[in-house]
Amino acid sequence: MNENVRLTAWVRGRVQGVGFRWWTRAAALEIGGLSGYVSNLADGRVQVVAEGDRGRCERLLGALRDGDTPGRVDGVTEIWGGPRGGYGGFEIR
């Protein structure tokens, strides 16, 4: 049984203004069982917060790193923690 976790990832590269947030939400919904959000940061990165079982979060992280994303991903930094809850789904902010 997979444990529930919280993944926070920061994606660097040309990831704003190219549909990256929409793509990330679609990927999370396709994987299923994830809640959280994706948002642009002032410094040009995109932040992704996803909660769900670890395997599903790892699939999303893999898609962010190696998927056919819009724009260009130069790198992804992530931290893992316990879920905090409070999300009704996976949204774009």
C-alpha positions as CSV (number, residue, x, y, z in Angstrom):
1,M,0.0,0.0,0.0
2,N,1.4,3.4,-1.0
3,E,1.6,6.1,1.6
4,N,0.0,9.5,1.1
5,V,2.5,12.2,0.6
6,R,2.9,15.9,-0.5
7,L,5.2,16.7,-3.4
8,T,6.3,20.3,-3.9
9,A,8.2,20.8,-7.1
10,W,9.8,23.9,-8.7
11,V,10.2,23.7,-12.4
12,R,12.8,26.0,-14.1
13,G,13.1,26.9,-17.8
14,R,10.8,28.4,-20.3
15,V,7.6,27.3,-18.5
16,Q,5.5,30.5,-18.3
17,G,3.3,31.7,-21.1
18,V,3.4,28.4,-23.0
19,G,0.5,26.4,-21.5
20,F,2.7,24.6,-18.9
21,R,0.2,25.0,-16.0
22,W,-2.6,23.7,-18.2
23,W,-0.5,20.7,-19.3
24,T,0.5,20.0,-15.7
25,R,-3.1,20.0,-14.5
26,A,-4.1,17.7,-17.4
27,A,-1.3,15.3,-16.5
28,A,-2.3,15.3,-12.8
29,L,-5.9,14.6,-13.8
30,E,-4.9,11.8,-16.2
31,I,-2.8,10.1,-13.4
32,G,-5.8,10.5,-11.1
33,G,-6.0,10.5,-7.3
34,L,-4.0,13.7,-7.0
35,S,-5.1,17.0,-5.4
36,G,-3.2,20.3,-5.3
37,Y,-2.3,23.1,-7.6
38,V,0.1,24.5,-10.1
39,S,1.1,28.2,-10.2
40,N,3.5,30.7,-11.8
41,L,6.1,32.3,-9.5
42,A,7.4,35.8,-9.9
43,D,10.9,34.6,-10.7
44,G,9.8,32.7,-13.8
45,R,9.5,29.2,-12.3
46,V,6.3,27.1,-11.9
47,Q,5.4,25.6,-8.6
48,V,3.6,22.3,-8.4
49,V,2.0,21.0,-5.2
50,A,0.5,17.6,-5.4
51,E,-0.9,15.3,-2.7
52,G,-1.8,11.7,-3.1
53,D,-0.2,8.3,-2.9
54,R,3.6,8.3,-3.5
55,G,3.5,6.3,-6.7
56,R,1.1,8.8,-8.3
57,C,3.1,11.8,-7.2
58,E,6.3,10.1,-8.5
59,R,4.5,9.6,-11.9
60,L,3.7,13.4,-12.0
61,L,7.3,14.3,-11.1
62,G,8.5,12.0,-13.9
63,A,6.2,13.7,-16.3
64,L,7.5,17.1,-15.3
65,R,11.1,16.0,-15.8
66,D,10.8,13.8,-18.9
67,G,7.4,14.4,-20.4
68,D,6.5,16.1,-23.6
69,T,5.9,19.4,-21.8
70,P,5.1,22.7,-23.5
71,G,8.0,25.1,-23.4
72,R,11.4,23.9,-22.1
73,V,12.2,22.3,-18.7
74,D,15.8,23.0,-17.6
75,G,15.4,21.4,-14.2
76,V,13.0,20.3,-11.4
77,T,13.7,20.6,-7.7
78,E,11.4,18.8,-5.3
79,I,10.8,18.2,-1.6
80,W,8.6,15.6,0.0
81,G,6.5,15.8,3.1
82,G,3.3,14.7,4.7
83,P,-0.1,15.7,3.2
84,R,-1.8,18.8,4.6
85,G,-5.1,18.4,2.8
86,G,-7.6,21.1,2.0
87,Y,-7.6,20.7,-1.8
88,G,-10.8,19.9,-3.6
89,G,-9.1,18.8,-6.7
90,F,-6.1,19.8,-8.8
91,E,-6.3,23.5,-9.9
92,I,-4.4,26.2,-11.8
93,R,-3.7,29.2,-9.7
